[in-house]
């Protein structure tokens, strides 16, 4: 599979999620808008101490670690067993000389085929998860090709600079020939995204603001649930 062609052919049904971490909730909350989900994260390792403080645990977020996370998706979203992983592949073909090279914007990628049962209908979904930088990937896949994903998701709070209109990602989106139809972000807006997508289509999604669905218990002591706030779907300005 050649990534640029795949994204170009499905752009009207793509959700792009930079700095996504392990937030799988868009797969079930937005499957009626999109069926291709392009995730991107630098996946830096992190460490924490046990409750007794006598041992330091280092978590290396590599490709094997990510596959393990995929196996737990149905336990980490509000969809539960309605969301099932069917297949996980390495996208090594991107590195072929005649194909699209994954570098420099990413180190490796996974292609996950899933199904979700939505109102009695089984929907097929595709998840492309890339270890790389969100701004560079957006420029490569969308801006340089004069296309845009249907949705850009800015839900993850770790990359606060993604929310600013002056940041690289915002400028690529705003100045692109084509622009996303929707942006997903926090609410209230005055404390968050100022990109101009300010018409609220949906302000709150059931389950998405449930901190325990996505956060490891050991990390919960470092992040307050209130920092996630509520979730808003914003429409593109006319």
PyMOL commands that set and color helices and strands:
alter all, ss='L'
color gray80, all
select helices_A, chain A and resi 3-13+25-29+63-70+73-75+80-82+92-95+134-141+143-145+160-163+168-175+189-191+211-214+225-227
alter helices_A, ss='H'
color red, helices_A
select strands_A, chain A and resi 14-18+36-41+46-49+56-59+83-90+106-118+121-132+151-153+182-187+199-202+230-235
alter strands_A, ss='S'
color yellow, strands_A
deselect
rebuild
show_as cartoon
